[in-house]
């Protein structure tokens, strides 16, 4: 845009190089941890001559599936799989911790919409990947994004244009073109309504008769074009609705993401860079990049392709390539676009490393609002978490610490100890000293001997020279394998699991204490630490959901909301206020309907609100106590009422919260025709002979007594068999109205005692 500072490409390249250098300094540790999780450990034991002679040191896929004396027991892989399984659920629940609105229907609809957006975009799988990287690299970085092949910024802008503006342009004599992404169904509907001479009730519309013939012809053409585009959209092979637009991507740091290396905390970073590998055809089809760059930028190396994905290289390494191993195989044969989020200037800059100019700059959708302002409070759309931070104030503090790093030396020592114990067990096998009078055939017969077998001595056997036959096989006594190796291995294993907040009993099933209470105390510390880490990833998932909801509501139209929440989200809701009476005519004026869920959501400001995510593995005891508390509050709200019998709080709002907390999706109750008929009949019966009764506790024996009570029908019989109104207050106990809440207890008993003839 005009007025924006120019892009200094060399300076940005220098910033990216500095961040890449910092990542490469940490890469040695990251690679070692990730290889260990995959089961590849360095050689730790010197090979024996027996292993060398028999070829036991043959390795496959690096150091995996090693055979020989070294036992590569993968404690780190077990711990990571346990952590992932213990933390994540396929369908996490979402609720608002700080509600964005007082309308409970809108709050619940927003939470449902956020959950569906996350499910549709595969957020759980990407967040699980982010948790894995947090344990091996230190960071979990997940982005909400749009699939580049399915929607462009121009389409998002066109989708925001109200259909009525197209009709107004026709009436002004400027028939518009229908841009890609416009609401063609809404345009066709608006043009059809403008050409209708009568409304839905059959009354004539004066507007139609004021149209000129030219305007009618142009409106008809607009309707035809819009209907044709709508049919083309529905008949296409791919849906371009919003359900397919919001996706999520986890970006491993160093290979797919970099950030400002001049600060020590992520809250102070001024830019974040995301690497986007694209085929040359995808690059040239995107509207984000300049025409000049599309003509000049080429992938390196230039691949063989049929307009699809590049053909993998057949020579050289395919796991890591490029300068200092910074480029992954994903970039081979593709154009790698650097998408830089510039927080200082509120813009996105697109670079291709090696190209001298910027290839694109934008400060518009989908992460900016209509006025070009940041849509998110921290500007960056990604959710960045470093569960384990460093204490030293260096640039590497932004990257955090890998969660499995404390476990690495312990896993190495465990491999050494358990391998030494097994090797000692091999050396304690039963060994026999064979005399000189036994040939190879006799030795083989002894090796394969079973019950009842006989061993024949050689033909040249001489007892006087070789000794007695029983002396030819003498067993050599050897001690048992030392148990200190096994005990050391057990201690190291327990400490390895404790270093990542896992109790040894959780992994092995063997208790560490003699009583259940002692075992609970042992597990308490690990459970506290594990719960804190789990809460960090739940908070990351909730942040992604809130940012997705903000993006959706910024540019979603009615049909897109309908696709997620159904037709009822577009309909006006029944009023929640009582009818008012006209002071002049005395007529009852019904309250106006409430706005639809769609209208209420699109006008709700989400700034200051907070979503809360809960994985199924989170503390279930807390969930149970929370549900019980909300249920008790609902019972009290329904019980405690004012003098007119009305509750102080709306029980429906609390019931909606209870159902949301319990993850129960229940719709509002709608009576059928039979139930409505029964209710109407009951109302007519209650308002029958006798007129409206007095207020509760006013003394009326039957419903239908005169206002103010007094005993109902004077011709009815009382408790003593006499006709007429009861002579003494309190003499008749049958049919007494319930004691008012304020008079219950001792005061009510005192009144009964003073007035009752039974005293």
Buried (B, 14 or more C-beta within 10 A) or exposed (E): EEEEEEBEBEEBBEBBBBBBEBBBEBBEBBBBBBBBBBBBBEEBBEEBEEBEEEEBBEEEEEBBEBEBBBBBBBBBBBBBEBBBEBBBBEEBBBBBEEBBBEBBBBBBBBBBBBBBBBEBBEBBEBBBBBBBBBBBBBBBBBBBBBEBEBBBBBBBBBBBBEBBEBBBBBBEEEBBEBEBBBBBBBBBBBBBBBBEEEEEEEEEBEEBEEBEEEBBEBBBEBBEBBBEBBEEBEEEEEEBBBBBBBBBBBBBBBBBBBBBBBBBEBEEBBBBBBBBBBBBEBBBBBEBBBEEBBEEBEBBEEBEBEEEEBEEBEEEEEEBBBEEBBBBBEBBBBBBBBBBBBBEBBBBBBBBBEBEEBBBBBBBBBBBBEEEEBBBEBBBBBBBBBBBBBEEEEBBBBBBBBBBBBBBEBBBBBBBBBBBBBBBBEEEEEEEEEBEBBBEEBBEBBEEEEEEEEBEBEEEBEEEEBBEBEEBBEEEEEEEBBEEBBEBBBBBBBBBBBBBBBBBBBBEEEBEEEEEEEBEEBBEEBBEBBBEBBBBBBBBBBBBBBBBBBBBBBBBBBBBBBBBBEEEBBEEBEEEEEEEEEEEEEEEEEEEEBBBBBBBBBEBEBEEBBBBBBBBBBEEEEBEEBEEEBBEBBEEBEEEEEEEEEBEEEBEBBBBBBBBBBBEEEEEEEEEEEEEEEEEEEEEEEEEEBEEBBBBBBBBBEBBBBEEBBBBBEEEEBEEEEEEBBEEEBBBEEEEBEBEEEEEEEEEEEBBEEEEEEE
